[in-house]
Amino acid sequence: MLKKFVGKEIVKILKLYVPAQNPTGNSMLNPIMGQAGLNSAEFIKKFNEISKNFKQNVVLKVQIYVFSDKTFEVIV
């Protein structure tokens, strides 16, 4: 629908500002992830792995590419 990314069709791009090493399951991310059809726990795991090299609570601009097969890629 939107573009192709690594051979997959992107159906949605989410742009968020998230504090490094800090998102939790109780955060405001749950409704956003739910509307996009994504598992918020999986996003938090990926994001925390990516953001571990930043100081805690530094706000990072994040883009989440959601693919037609409901997988996603996180870009900081």
C-alpha positions as CSV (number, residue, x, y, z in Angstrom):
1,M,0.0,0.0,0.0
2,L,2.6,2.6,1.0
3,K,6.0,1.3,0.0
4,K,8.2,-1.7,-0.2
5,F,10.8,-2.3,2.5
6,V,13.2,-5.2,2.3
7,G,10.7,-7.0,-0.1
8,K,7.8,-6.5,2.2
9,E,4.7,-4.3,1.8
10,I,4.4,-1.5,4.3
11,V,0.9,-0.9,5.4
12,K,1.5,1.7,8.1
13,I,4.3,3.9,9.5
14,L,4.1,4.9,13.1
15,K,6.2,7.9,14.2
16,L,6.6,8.2,18.0
17,Y,8.8,9.8,20.6
18,V,9.8,7.2,23.2
19,P,12.2,7.6,26.2
20,A,15.2,5.3,25.9
21,Q,15.2,2.1,28.0
22,N,11.9,3.1,29.5
23,P,8.7,1.9,27.8
24,T,6.7,-0.5,29.9
25,G,3.6,-2.6,29.3
26,N,1.5,-0.1,31.2
27,S,2.6,2.9,29.1
28,M,0.6,4.8,26.4
29,L,2.1,2.5,23.8
30,N,-0.5,-0.2,24.4
31,P,-3.3,1.6,22.6
32,I,-1.1,2.7,19.7
33,M,0.4,-0.8,19.2
34,G,-3.1,-2.3,19.5
35,Q,-4.6,-0.1,16.8
36,A,-1.7,-1.1,14.5
37,G,-2.3,-4.7,15.3
38,L,1.1,-5.2,16.9
39,N,2.2,-6.9,20.1
40,S,3.4,-4.2,22.5
41,A,5.5,-6.6,24.5
42,E,7.5,-7.5,21.4
43,F,7.9,-3.8,20.5
44,I,9.2,-3.0,24.0
45,K,11.7,-5.9,23.9
46,K,13.0,-4.7,20.5
47,F,13.1,-1.1,21.5
48,N,14.9,-1.7,24.8
49,E,17.5,-3.7,22.9
50,I,18.0,-0.9,20.4
51,S,18.0,1.9,23.0
52,K,20.4,0.3,25.5
53,N,23.2,2.4,24.1
54,F,21.5,5.6,25.0
55,K,21.2,7.2,28.4
56,Q,18.0,6.2,30.2
57,N,15.0,8.5,29.5
58,V,16.6,10.4,26.6
59,V,13.7,10.9,24.2
60,L,14.2,9.1,20.9
61,K,12.4,9.6,17.6
62,V,11.2,6.2,16.5
63,Q,9.6,5.0,13.3
64,I,7.8,1.7,13.2
65,Y,7.2,0.2,9.8
66,V,4.3,-2.2,9.9
67,F,4.2,-4.8,7.2
68,S,1.2,-6.6,5.7
69,D,2.1,-9.8,7.5
70,K,1.9,-8.0,10.9
71,T,5.6,-8.0,11.4
72,F,7.4,-4.7,12.1
73,E,10.8,-3.0,11.9
74,V,11.9,-0.4,14.5
75,I,14.1,2.5,13.3
76,V,15.6,4.9,15.9
